[in-house]
Amino acid sequence: MKRWSSIEGLRAWLAVTVILHHCVQVAALPANFGWSSRLYQGGPIAVYVFIIISGFVITHLIRQGNDAYFPYLTRRFMRIYPLFCVTCVAGALTQPLLLQGVSKLPWPSVTALAAQTTIDSLDAHPFLHFIAHATMMHGVIPDSLLPASAVEYLGPAWSLSVEWQFYLIAPLALLLAQRKSGAIGLIIVSWIGCYCFMHGKFGSYLVLSFLPAVAPYFALGAFSRIALPKIHATNPAIVAALCLSLAPLGESFGVPVLIWIAFFVYLCGPRPAAFDAVFASRLATFWGERSYSIYLTHGVVLNLVVYLTCGFARSNVQYFIMITMLTVVGTAIVSMITYVVIERPGMALGSAMASRIARKSYSQSREPDRNIAHA
């Protein structure tokens, strides 16, 4: 199955951007300090680009693969669930350490309030949080029903719930999109769902953790992949027109779409050497393959770094530089281990389980034929 190495490279850069976002948040860098506000805003933007990429890649896997629904879902489940479980446990254990660390910093930090909120919610509703995360539906539940559900245990894991929600419906959505009327209907539904979420029709959420909130992003990635064969044969500018036509309104939504437009135009046409050096180099693709581990484990590493270094904080800038360096290095080491020990075995097991399910389904479907032959 064809892979685009530059997409892996983009994932690596996005994962680093998320780390910088959380380091800026913990260090409470002042808004007037250089690029601090841009680094902070880059975190959510990076996650939304991740979601667009997911729509693109999952559409490619479904269109090129031969799996039925349950084998497909088994592969996707085992791709994300093992590391998700391990990092959620690690996040729950280190969250109190984060609170202790940021509480000792010589300046006020919103991170302390956020950590205290999640700990209080976990103390009040331990069983509900466990069930919500065990099913990866923690992002569906509004805060009015279960406070801090989406960001409990491990903050970045809210996007894993959105991914799982998308995986569940993606095959049906792509089946409907084969017809023009179905594709138009999906676009309309995604826009309506996003509108309703943004206007509080589903309840209040800390983050965009419910599928309707980011459905246009998934749709953008999916339709980019569907249109890819035609775009190769025409002017890459068509890609930009397609992306803009699907882009939701609003500044917070526009930046990830523009990033995807710029990247996808290069992906479809002749790529300059500088593009490949940034996104398709061996170094970029190496870390891109480990971007899922980087994304989930960096929160645990940062919790430990803050706890161990809070006594050395002298200024926001100095502390930001220190925790960023330690978190990046620590996450690099941990992600290499989790990729080998958890991710790859999980993918191998998922592939074996999916093949077993497919063979069992095939043998059961052939059983009536054998009965007829023996009659």
Stockholm file with secondary structure:
# STOCKHOLM 1.0

chainA/1-375         MKRWSSIEGLRAWLAVTVILHHCVQVAALPANFGWSSRLYQGGPIAVYVFIIISGFVITHLIRQGNDAYFPYLTRRFMRIYPLFCVTCVAGALTQPLLLQGVSKLPWPSVTALAAQTTIDSLDAHPFLHFIAHATMMHGVIPDSLLPASAVEYLGPAWSLSVEWQFYLIAPLALLLAQRKSGAIGLIIVSWIGCYCFMHGKFGSYLVLSFLPAVAPYFALGAFSRIALPKIHATNPAIVAALCLSLAPLGESFGVPVLIWIAFFVYLCGPRPAAFDAVFASRLATFWGERSYSIYLTHGVVLNLVVYLTCGFARSNVQYFIMITMLTVVGTAIVSMITYVVIERPGMALGSAMASRIARKSYSQSREPDRNIAHA
#=GR chainA/1-375 SS CCCCHHHHHHHHHHHHHHHHHHHHHHHTCCTTSTTHHHHHHHHHHHHHHHHHHHHHHHHHHHHHCCCCHHHHHHHHHHHHHHHHHHHHHHHHHHHHHHHHHHHTSSSCCHHHHHHHHHHHHHHHCHHHHHHHHHTTCTTTSCTTTSTTTTTSSCGGGHHHHHHHHHHHHHHHHHHHTTSHHHHHHHHHHHHHHHHHHHTTTTCCCSSSCSHHHHHHHHHHHHHHHHHHHHHHTSCTHHHHHHHHHHCCSSHHHHHHHHHHHHHHHHHHSCCCHHHHHHHSSHHHHHHHHTHHHHHHHHHHHHHHHHHHHGGGCCSHHHHHHHHHHHHHHHHHHHHHHHIIIIIHHHHHHHHHHHHHHHHHHHHHHHHHHHHHHHC
#=GC SS_cons         CCCCHHHHHHHHHHHHHHHHHHHHHHHTCCTTSTTHHHHHHHHHHHHHHHHHHHHHHHHHHHHHCCCCHHHHHHHHHHHHHHHHHHHHHHHHHHHHHHHHHHHTSSSCCHHHHHHHHHHHHHHHCHHHHHHHHHTTCTTTSCTTTSTTTTTSSCGGGHHHHHHHHHHHHHHHHHHHTTSHHHHHHHHHHHHHHHHHHHTTTTCCCSSSCSHHHHHHHHHHHHHHHHHHHHHHTSCTHHHHHHHHHHCCSSHHHHHHHHHHHHHHHHHHSCCCHHHHHHHSSHHHHHHHHTHHHHHHHHHHHHHHHHHHHGGGCCSHHHHHHHHHHHHHHHHHHHHHHHIIIIIHHHHHHHHHHHHHHHHHHHHHHHHHHHHHHHC
//
